[in-house]
Structure formats: C-alpha cells, structure tokens
Amino acid sequence: MGKADIQSKQVPGLGLKNYYKGKIEELELLIKDKSHNLRRLEAQRNELNTQVRLLREELQLLQEPGSYVGEVIKASLLWVTAWLITACRMGSIFGGMGVRGFLGRYPDDSVC
C-alpha cells in the first residue's frame, strides 16, 4: 500500500470536506464582494437623488415669475434715499467729509 492510500483510509471524507470548505470560502468572498458593490451603488444612488432634488428646486425657482426690473430699481432707489436721509440726520458719518464730500457734489435740498 502506498502512502496516499493510508492517509485516505485514516480520515474518511477528507477530500469532500476540503471541497465544501473551499466552496464555502469562495461563496463567502462572492457575498462580500456583492455586498460591497451594493453599498457602493446605494451611495451613488443617494448622491444622484440629491443632485436631482437640487436640480428640481432650481428648475422650480427658474419657472417662478421674476421681479420686474423697474420694481428692483425702484426698491434700490428707495433704500439709497432712505440711507442718505438717515446719514444726513445722524450728522457726519463719513468723517470730516460729510455727505456732500462723500457724494462729491452738493445734494439738492430734498435729500439733506
């Protein structure tokens, strides 16, 4: 009898056990890879969903009626006028220049 014959007779089913052990390890590795791929794809999906949500919000804002240019200019002029009137009432907030020095000209009497 050869050496191989003695080993196989000593441990019956050793070859079958090693076969299934190898298959189990192979399938566990496959499960690990598939799980990793699933987590990667889920993260990618979440990122894309966030981008879609932001684009939808931006599209909704773009579809809303905008302000008329005249209204924006009128609100801006009202703010500047109110600011200048407040500056005149508070006195020289621009150092020694006063409002006239800041504007570089003499404002009309309606402002100061």
GIWO-V895995 format. One record per pair of residues at least 24 apart in sequence whose C-alpha atoms are under 10 Angstrom apart, sorted by the first residue. I is the first residue (numbers start at 1). J is the second residue. If there is no record, write none. Layout:
I J
I J
//
This chain:
81 110
81 111
82 111
84 111
84 112
85 110
85 111
85 112
86 111
86 112
87 111
87 112
88 112
//
